[in-house]
């Protein structure tokens, strides 16, 4: 290359850099809006703490009991309240100030984390840890009750933070934040448990208790950011005290839209058959790989890394159309890798397998949520998202119980293989129904609005 070629080379390099910068800004376009930026930054810190608590809680239960069924029972206790109270949570999200609702639920979750930390850190007169398995299950149930109100309000609140054209990107970035925390939180938990336990080796649960305490303090970040938002930018809830603002009105609206029913049911089936693989990861780390809390942290981190890659891909999407096929392919890919992980005894291959599982699962779940959010009227968003939450969170505990029982009676590897087979079946059934879902969506008034917005991009 001669000197005369240098300007052209620099020009091409500059053009490539400009295209990369444009692609990056498109991927994170929702953070241009201050309220959403505050929300995501607070959530990022709080979710790291939540994942630390979730990882430490699973490790604590398995360390105390060595029973994989109790891992499933803990998942059941924390998630079944969402199924029981989700409709009420959705109604609250539609009728009351969502910002205030989220503030209250975050405070209650912070109290729950402090209570769990206190029980785990304190010891009885004979030096044994004060915490008992029933304490953990009871506090998990309390957190589930709070989340029945928190999740519909938070999901509906996100769309109040950005204009309509950036809603899909906001949903994807929120999921990306969740899964980035899944990478950081478990790895921090694994290290923190080991480090704190060395500080006080005679206290059997000191490491886990410190993880719970750190999670409690992490809620301060999201509460501070929520307090800094410009409330003048929030759209007003204009629902009237009529049938449209009742639970029955939400049910009637949903039943009139078959595509939403099918998407929500599919998300529920995924949560019942596939997502419970997460609850037996402590058993995978300890029984299949012979590892410790650090091994658990690496596996959970691998799941999160795969989910981050999937979330970035979703954030870059410009259109909603085509997500049905993404769901099908993701379920099939997830089924293959989870089935194969059941045969592994290598930590590296297991981590790579769970990384792929995280990638496929986040693609399937984000696609379902984006489709539902894009095809629902704002007046019914809170209630419809409560039904979505009831299915995605409320069905998982039953799957968790079944997976825990499978692992107890037949082994962890068999439970993983069954999970893979059920995911494959779910993907086949959704693929068969996809043309009907598409036709029902195209016949809805919300679809016309969606096409108009996507056509103007």
Secondary structure, 3 states (H helix, E strand, C coil): CCHHHHHHHHHHHHHHHHHHHHHHHHHCHHHHCHHHHHHHHHHHHHHHHHHHHHHHHHHHHHHHHCCHHHHHHHHHHHHHHHHHHHHHHHHHHHHCCHHHHHHHHHHHHHHHHHHHHHHHHCECCCCCECCCHHHHHHHHHHHHHHHHHHHHHHHHHHCCCCCHHHHHHHHHHHHHHHHHHHHHHHHHHHHHHHHHHHHCCCCCCHHHHHHHHHHHHHHHHHHHHHHCCCHHHCCCCCCCCCHHHCHHHHHHHHHCCHHHHHHHHHHHHHHHHCHHHHHHHHHHHHHHCCCCHHHHHHHHHHHHHHHHHHHHHHHHCCCCCCHHHHHHHHHHHHHHHHHHHCCCCCHHHHHHHHHHHHHHHHHHHHHHHHHHHHCCCHHHHHHHHHHHHHHHHHCHHHHHHHHHHHHHHHCHHHHHHHHHHHHHHHHHHHHHHHHHHHHHHHCCHHHHHHHHHHHCC
